[in-house]
Amino acid sequence: MKKSTLRSMLGFLLALVWATSCEFKDKDLGQDLLPPGDSIFLHFDTVFDISVTPVLSPPYVTSEYLLNADRIFLAGRLSDTIVGTSRATLVTEFNTNTTFDPAPNFVMDSLVFFLYVTGMHGNLEQEVTYRIYEFQERLRIDTFYYSNYDPEGLYDPVPLAELTTIPAKDTVFEFLIEDQDFLDKWMEIIDDSTYFRNDTVFKSQFPGLYITVESASEEGLMNSLAMSNSRTRMALHYANDSTDVDSTDGPDFRWLTFPINQYSSQKINCFSHDYTGTHLATVLNQENPPDPVMVVQGLAGVNALLSFDDLAQWMAQERVAIASAKLVMDVVDESVSGIPTELLPVRLWLETMLDDGKTEDLYDVAVLRGNQDESASRFGGYLKGVSEGMFYDTTYAYTFSLPLHFQALINGDKSDNRLVLMLRDPQLNPLKVKLWSNLPANPSRIRLEVTYIKL
């Protein structure tokens, strides 16, 4: 066959593929699923008809349930013009120490609470004040507590100890407790071994602590606290007849640690938000507001509810088999959003919303649940740089791969077409992101890129 004829046929085939698509950016999308030479049967569509509704996150579990000594809890305040003011406080228990040996001639030298701060987000140049309060409500380790847990009225409003200092990452802060009423509670039981042999009895005397952090800066500061780390603890410096080891003058003092662990010390992160005075407050829960951007925020803040209005009409055209379905969300540039790239969440997450308002994992996550690495790489949702060439600035996007979910919709196996967009780790993450919404004039608006075969 002549080369000119081959070129003509190739041009015809490329034109045919182009004609079957609404819009596409990646001509290879999904083609690796078919044998070489069969790509003529692939069709590429871009679905732009996606409704976006900013919604408040429902409360979720923030108490101790991961049994992970490295788990991070948050405490502090962040304020800006985008999402207003966000606050995180913390309730924690501490355990007894069964090695304590009550003995005569007890002397308390000091009682100190140690708090291990692993990281911070916000203004690190101005002072912060840490306050430790006595919590007075008995908690249960076998109970789930949620992000909207309200500690007001459940703690003594007079701090046991407070510390004002310049913030520092990877630091253990020490709080000398001098509140006489609290010290007297220790003296009441110091000769009774029952309190130290039984953790439940001990916590009836000391239900726990309430921790707050306030920054002097307008921007605020959010602290990451390693509560189950051995460096976070209550410690008693004491002496009695059991600590005497020689005949030197004066008592021989010893440190006794009352630990906070992941197995028997309940902890609750309490989150609250005030959107007063922000643009976000005017569009929250407004269905498909005329807003060029959508905001997604951690700390049980703002999620985005996505729905595909014309998906049923698209699916009704004819039977198809989806090879690839990618939901693409472009990040608003820092010059417009005011959010530096280095402060964007590493990963977002999608769940499907059921008719009763509850959410569940998408099919694409469920079928890969046994292989977390594969699930992460195939499902996506990670912040990725997108470059169109050496002469263009790098932009960023979050992309999800959802072929199984949309195939299930087409097959009639699922009736819901609403997805909830959130941070992957909202209970651990105070960050936020602005994404381009669905205004028709914006070519970078949220879109579903579908590669499929007509059956």
Secondary structure, DSSP 4 states (H G I P E B T S, - for coil): --HHHHHHHHHHHHHHHHHT-S--S-TTTTGGGS-TT-GGGEEEEEE--EEEEEEEPPP-B-BS-S--TT--EEEEEEEETTTEEEEEEEEE-----TT----SS-EEEEEEEEEEEEEEEE--SS-EEEEEEEE-S---TTS--BTT---TTSB-SS-SEEEEE---SSEEEEEE---HHHHHHHHHHTT-HHHHH-HHHHHHH--EEEEEEEESSSSEEEEEE-TTSTTSEEEEEEE-TTT--S--SS---EEEEEE--TTT--EEEEEEEE-TTSTHHHHTT-SS-S-SEEEEETTT-EEEEEEETTHHHHHTTS-EEEEEEEEEEEBPPHHHH---GGGS-SBEEEEEEPTTS-EE--HHHHTTTT-HHHHHHHHEEEEEEE-S-TTS--EEEEEEE-HHHHHHHHHTS----EEEEEESSTTT---EEEEE---TT-TTS-EEEEEEEE-
